[in-house]
């Protein structure tokens, strides 16, 4: 197998992602990125023009091109139960392939002047089909009436939180990374069951 050698551009991008994750956008300088990439400021600016452009490119690759398509499953024309199972399954598979993705997104969202906030607003769908579908099912009497924003938030957090706290969970349960991923595979069934059980209980 031929090993792919990273280009200078890829090395800079990987270094920038790590520094942005550690320091956040506001506290990161172009010099920090250059030093972490064993490069220089001139090369960083040559490939990406500015720290802002570099951040936007990394974000769009990490979020818009990976997370957003999975999130759009919630707007697909699927039956509610199938939609929830599919979303959980594909989201967990995505995060298994890039477990640092949630940390990268949320570490930047902590800031008051988050660059991610404005970028996410640009890509947010105008219609939330998932919430409309929950309201329709409730109107038919198929599920309970509740605050469906809470359901969407719970669904997202139940998938994402374990990856954010992965090291803590591994240490607490004495798991290897492979065992943690098997634990997450079990959640592909557990999460939809918990969400659907709550929705169907109308007592």
N, C-alpha and C positions, 0 to 999 in steps of 0.2 A: 504494500500500500504506500502510495506517495504522500508524504506529509506536506500539507499546505503551509507555506511560510507566510506569515502575516506581512502585509505591505506596511509602509510607514504610516499611511492614512489609517489603516485598521488598528495599528499599535496606538496611535494618538487617540483614536476613538475609544478603545478599550480602557486606556489610562484615564481619559476624561470621565467615563462612566463611573469608575471606581472613586475618583476624587469628588465628583458631584454627589455620589452616595454618601461619602464620608463627611463632607463639609457643607453640602447644599450649594445651590447656584450662587447665592449672594456672597458667600465666603470663599469661593473658589476663584483663583486668578489664572490667567493664561500661563503664567510662569509655573504655577503648581502643576498644571497639566503637562507642560513641556518637561519638567523635571521628572514627573512620574513616568513619562514615556521615554526617558533618556534621550530627549530630543531638544529642540530649541524653540523659542517663541516665534521666530520667523517661519519655521516650518508649520507650526500650528496655524498661524495666520494665512499661510500660503494655501493650505488645504481647506480651511474652514472660514477664513476671513475674520471671524470674531468669536468670542466665547459664546455669545448669544446664538449664533448660527450653529455652532457645534452642539450646544445643548438641544436646540430644536431638532437637529438631525438625529441625535441619540434618542430623544424622547419619541419622535415619530417612528423610529425603528422598534423601540422597546414597547411602546404603548399602541400607537396608531396602527402599526402593521401586524401586531401580534394580539394584544389584549382586546382592542376594539372589535375585530371581527368575531371573536368569541362572545363578547358582550352583546353583539347584534343578534345573537341567537334568540335573545329575549324578545326581539321584535319580529322573529320569523312567524310564518303562518303554520304553527304546529299546535296540536292539542296541548293543553296546559301541562299535564303530567309528563308527556314526552319531552316538552320543552325544558322543564326543570331538570329531568334526568340528563338530557343532552348537554345543557349548559354546565352542570356540575362536572360531568365526565370530561368534557373538552377543556374546561378551565383548569381542572386538576392536572390534566396531561400537559397543558401549556406551562403551568407553574413548576411541574417536575422537570421540564426541559430548561427552565430559566427561573430558579427559585429566588434570585435576587431582584426580579422584576418588581414585586410589590414594594420592597424596601426602597428601590430607586424612585418609584412614583411617590410613595408616602413621605419619604425623607424630604422631598422638595415641597410637597403640599403643606408642610408644617409652617412655612414662612408666610407672613402676611402679604407679601408681594410676589407670590408664587408665579413663576413662568408657566408651570404646568396648568394652573387654574385657567388661564386665558386660552391655552391651547386646547384643553379639554372642552371648554365652552364652544369653541369653533366646531368641534367634531360631534358634539352632543346631538342626537337625533331630535328633530322637532316634535315627534310624536312618540310617546312611550307606550308601545303596543302591549308590553307585558302588564303594565298597570291597568290599561283599558280591558285587557282580557280577564284579569282578576275581577274587575268591577262587573263585567258581563256575566261571569260564572256565578258571582254572588247574587246578581239580579235574577238569575235562573233558579237560585236556591241550591246550586251544586256545592258551594262552599260558603263559609261564614262571611259575614260582613265585618270588616275590620279596617284598620289603617294599613293600606296596601303598600305605602312607602316603607313601613316597618318590615313587611315581608321581603321586599326587594333588598333592603339593607341587610336583613338577617341572612338571606341567601348568599349575598356577596361576601359578607364577613365570615360566614361559616366555612367558606372555601378558602378565603385569603389569609385569615388570621393564623392558621397552623403554619403556613409558610413563613410568615413574619416572625413567629416564635419557634421556628424549627429547631434551633439549637437548644432552647430550653426544654422542648418536648423530648428531643433525643436524649438529653442528659437525665431528665426526670424518669423516663421509661427505659433508660439504658439501651437505646436503639442505635443501630448503624444507619447510615443514610438509606441503604436499600430497604431496611426494615421500616424506616419512616415512610418511604414511598409506598410500601405495601399497606401500611396503616392508612395512608391517604387513599389508596385504592378502595379500602373498605368504606371510606366516607362517601364514595361515589354512590353507594346505595343508602347509607345512613342519613345523609343530608336531605335528599329528596323525600325520604320516608318521614323525617321529622317535620319538614315543611308541609307536606301534604296531609299528614295526620292532624296537624294544628288547623289547617284550612278546612278540613272535612268535619272537624268536631264543632258542632254548632250549639253545644250545651252552655 
